[in-house]
Amino acid sequence: MNTAFPHNRRLRRSWIPACAGMTIAVCIALFLPTLAHAQAAVPAAPAGPSAVQFAADALSGSAVPGARQPLSLSLQVLVLMTLLSVLPAVILMMTSFTRIIIVLSILRQALGLAQTPPNQVLIGLSLFLTFFVMSPALNQINETAFKPYAANTMPIDQAVEKGGAVLHTFMMGQTREKDIQLFANLKKDQPYASPADVPFSVLLPAFVTSELKTAFQIGFLIFLPFLVIDLVVAAVLMSLGMMMLSPTLISLPFKLLLFVLVDGWALTMGSLAGSFFTT
């Protein structure tokens, strides 16, 4: 029993720096295209370790030529926890989660249900549908980036570059061209020769803006039939002289009945997933 504890300590000291290195590498990779574009006119310097490799080596405790001593384990844990608190929001903004959660929230409001389904159910449903939509991209990242890196056949900077290229392709397919032009003009960038040349610093806000627009368009179409039911019920109550009775209370059973009869959940989930595969 006592011989297992030093082994467990060595395992903990090995996976914490590795996770920290991978996490900070993903964050740095988001800004590498911007830095490369900004320094395009600067004469080339002697080749050295890339920013991703440098950060990964520093956090993992590897020796970096010309660098200071590696970070201690406590600082590595602090950096890892800080990045893990920010990274989920960044990753969710780069996937289909934004569109799905907004549409489901609008659907709940259109039905007139304040807390049904609960927020936890909506978030869980959105996450599982996001995994379904993103499964082709995630499988491609796993095959082209993660597995070669785990097998020590690919350096971390190249693995991050390949994984980022997959997300870049997905986001470009869902982003409107005018939104990209908007943020490119604000950044005062020249027109891009190809979609692959769009940096993440421009693509990320353009993608989120496009997702918000698409989600609100889908939400408007979902709201219309339930709005008609509310108007009809309000007109009937007014004609009967029952103006003190809330139309929302009376129309709620009819909206639920309509939603169940048309198999609303399957229709909504299928349409949401299909909106990503058909664009």
C-alpha positions in Angstrom: 0.0 0.0 0.0 2.7 2.5 0.9 4.5 2.0 -2.4 1.5 3.2 -4.3 1.5 6.7 -2.9 4.8 8.0 -4.5 3.5 6.6 -7.8 0.3 8.5 -7.5 2.2 11.7 -6.6 4.3 11.3 -9.7 1.1 10.8 -11.8 -0.4 13.9 -10.4 2.8 15.9 -11.0 2.8 14.7 -14.6 -0.8 15.2 -15.7 -1.2 18.6 -14.2 1.6 20.2 -16.2 0.4 18.4 -19.3 -3.1 19.7 -19.0 -1.9 23.2 -18.3 0.3 23.1 -21.3 -2.5 21.9 -23.6 -4.9 24.5 -22.2 -2.7 27.5 -22.6 -1.6 26.3 -26.0 -5.2 26.4 -27.2 -5.6 29.9 -25.9 -2.4 31.1 -27.5 -3.3 29.5 -30.8 -6.4 31.7 -31.1 -4.2 34.8 -31.4 -1.3 33.4 -33.5 -2.8 34.4 -36.8 -3.3 38.0 -35.5 0.3 38.2 -34.4 1.6 36.8 -37.6 -0.5 39.2 -39.7 0.6 42.2 -37.6 4.3 41.3 -38.0 4.2 40.3 -41.6 6.4 43.3 -42.6 9.1 42.6 -40.0 12.3 40.9 -41.2 12.4 37.2 -40.4 14.3 36.4 -37.2 16.3 33.3 -36.5 14.1 30.2 -36.1 13.3 29.3 -32.6 10.5 27.5 -30.6 7.0 28.7 -31.4 4.8 30.5 -28.9 2.7 27.4 -28.4 5.7 25.1 -27.9 7.4 27.7 -25.6 4.3 27.9 -23.4 3.8 24.2 -23.3 7.4 23.6 -22.4 7.4 26.2 -19.7 4.2 24.9 -18.0 5.2 21.2 -18.4 8.5 21.9 -16.7 10.7 21.2 -19.7 13.9 23.1 -20.2 13.5 25.9 -22.7 16.7 27.3 -24.2 17.4 30.8 -23.1 14.4 30.9 -20.8 14.0 31.2 -17.1 13.4 28.3 -14.7 10.1 26.3 -15.3 7.1 27.3 -13.3 6.6 25.5 -10.0 3.8 23.0 -9.5 1.7 25.4 -7.4 2.0 28.1 -10.1 1.1 25.5 -12.8 -2.0 24.6 -10.9 -3.0 28.2 -10.5 -2.5 28.9 -14.2 -4.5 25.8 -15.1 -7.4 26.7 -12.8 -7.5 30.2 -14.2 -7.5 29.0 -17.8 -10.1 26.3 -17.1 -12.4 29.0 -15.7 -12.2 31.0 -19.0 -11.7 28.3 -21.6 -15.3 26.9 -21.4 -16.8 30.2 -22.4 -14.3 30.6 -25.3 -15.0 27.1 -26.5 -18.8 27.5 -26.3 -18.5 30.6 -28.4 -16.8 28.6 -31.1 -19.4 25.9 -31.3 -23.1 25.6 -32.1 -24.1 26.0 -28.4 -25.0 29.7 -28.7 -27.6 29.3 -31.4 -29.2 26.2 -29.7 -29.5 27.7 -26.2 -31.0 30.9 -27.5 -33.6 29.1 -29.7 -34.6 26.8 -26.9 -35.0 29.8 -24.5 -37.2 31.7 -27.0 -39.3 28.5 -27.4 -39.9 28.3 -23.7 -40.9 32.0 -23.6 -43.2 31.6 -26.6 -45.0 28.7 -24.9 -45.5 30.9 -21.8 -43.6 28.6 -19.5 -41.5 30.6 -17.1 -39.4 27.8 -15.6 -40.4 24.7 -17.5 -38.2 23.1 -18.7 -35.7 24.3 -16.0 -32.5 26.0 -17.0 -30.5 22.9 -16.1 -32.5 20.9 -18.6 -32.2 23.5 -21.3 -28.4 23.7 -20.8 -28.0 19.9 -20.8 -30.1 19.5 -23.9 -28.1 22.2 -25.6 -24.8 20.6 -24.7 -25.9 17.2 -25.9 -27.2 18.6 -29.2 -23.9 20.6 -29.5 -21.9 17.4 -29.1 -24.1 15.8 -31.9 -23.6 18.8 -34.2 -19.9 19.1 -33.5 -19.1 15.4 -33.6 -17.7 15.4 -37.2 -15.4 18.3 -36.3 -14.4 16.7 -33.0 -13.7 13.3 -34.7 -11.5 15.1 -37.2 -9.6 16.9 -34.5 -9.1 13.7 -32.7 -7.8 11.9 -35.7 -5.6 14.6 -37.2 -4.4 16.4 -34.1 -4.9 14.7 -30.7 -4.0 11.1 -31.6 -0.7 12.1 -33.3 0.2 14.4 -30.4 -0.6 11.6 -27.9 1.6 9.2 -29.9 4.5 11.7 -29.8 4.5 11.9 -33.6 3.5 15.5 -33.8 4.6 18.6 -31.9 2.1 20.5 -29.8 2.2 23.6 -32.0 1.4 21.6 -35.1 -1.4 19.7 -33.3 -3.0 23.0 -32.2 -2.7 24.4 -35.7 -4.5 21.4 -37.2 -7.2 21.4 -34.6 -7.7 25.1 -35.0 -8.0 24.7 -38.7 -10.9 22.3 -38.3 -12.8 24.7 -36.0 -11.9 27.5 -38.4 -13.6 25.7 -41.3 -16.7 25.0 -39.2 -17.0 28.6 -38.1 -16.4 30.0 -41.6 -19.3 27.8 -42.9 -21.7 29.3 -40.4 -20.6 33.0 -40.6 -22.0 35.6 -42.9 -19.6 37.3 -45.2 -20.8 40.8 -44.3 -20.1 40.1 -40.7 -16.6 39.2 -41.5 -16.2 42.3 -43.6 -17.6 44.4 -40.8 -15.0 43.3 -38.2 -12.2 43.3 -40.9 -13.0 46.9 -41.7 -13.1 47.8 -38.0 -9.6 46.2 -37.7 -8.5 48.0 -40.9 -7.4 44.7 -42.5 -7.0 44.3 -46.2 -9.4 42.0 -48.1 -8.6 38.4 -47.4 -7.5 36.2 -50.4 -9.3 33.1 -49.1 -11.4 32.0 -46.2 -8.4 30.3 -44.6 -6.7 33.7 -44.3 -9.4 35.1 -42.0 -7.7 35.3 -38.5 -9.5 34.1 -35.4 -9.5 37.7 -34.0 -11.9 38.6 -36.8 -13.7 35.3 -37.2 -14.7 34.9 -33.5 -16.8 38.0 -33.2 -18.2 37.6 -36.7 -19.2 34.0 -35.9 -20.9 35.0 -32.7 -22.8 37.9 -34.4 -24.0 35.5 -37.2 -25.1 32.9 -34.6 -27.1 35.5 -32.7 -28.8 36.7 -36.0 -29.6 33.2 -37.0 -31.0 32.3 -33.6 -33.2 35.3 -33.5 -34.5 34.6 -37.0 -35.4 31.0 -36.0 -36.9 32.3 -32.7 -39.2 34.7 -34.7 -40.5 31.9 -36.8 -41.2 29.8 -33.7 -43.0 32.7 -31.9 -45.5 33.3 -34.7 -47.9 30.4 -34.3 -48.1 30.9 -30.5 -48.6 34.6 -31.0 -51.6 33.8 -33.2 -53.1 31.6 -30.4 -52.6 34.4 -27.9 -54.4 36.9 -30.2 -57.3 34.6 -30.9 -57.8 33.8 -27.2 -57.6 37.5 -26.2 -60.1 38.4 -28.9 -62.5 35.7 -27.7 -62.2 36.7 -24.1 -62.8 40.3 -25.0 -65.9 39.4 -27.0 -67.3 37.5 -24.0 -66.7 40.4 -21.7 -64.1 38.5 -19.7 -61.5 41.2 -19.8 -60.3 40.6 -16.3 -59.2 37.1 -17.1 -55.6 36.7 -18.2 -55.4 35.5 -21.9 -52.0 33.9 -21.2 -53.5 31.6 -18.6 -56.3 30.4 -21.0 -54.0 30.1 -24.1 -51.3 28.1 -22.3 -53.2 24.7 -22.6 -53.9 25.4 -26.3 -50.3 26.2 -27.0 -49.1 23.0 -25.2 -51.7 21.0 -27.1 -50.5 22.4 -30.5 -46.9 21.8 -29.6 -47.5 18.2 -28.6 -49.7 17.5 -31.7 -47.0 18.6 -34.1 -44.3 16.7 -32.2 -42.7 20.1 -31.4 -39.6 18.8 -29.6 -38.5 16.5 -32.4 -39.3 19.2 -35.0 -37.3 21.8 -33.1 -34.3 19.6 -32.4 -34.2 18.2 -35.9 -34.5 21.7 -37.5 -31.7 23.1 -35.2 -29.3 20.2 -36.0 -30.2 20.4 -39.7 -29.5 24.1 -39.8 -25.8 23.4 -39.3 -25.5 20.5 -41.7 -27.3 22.3 -44.6 -25.4 25.6 -44.5 
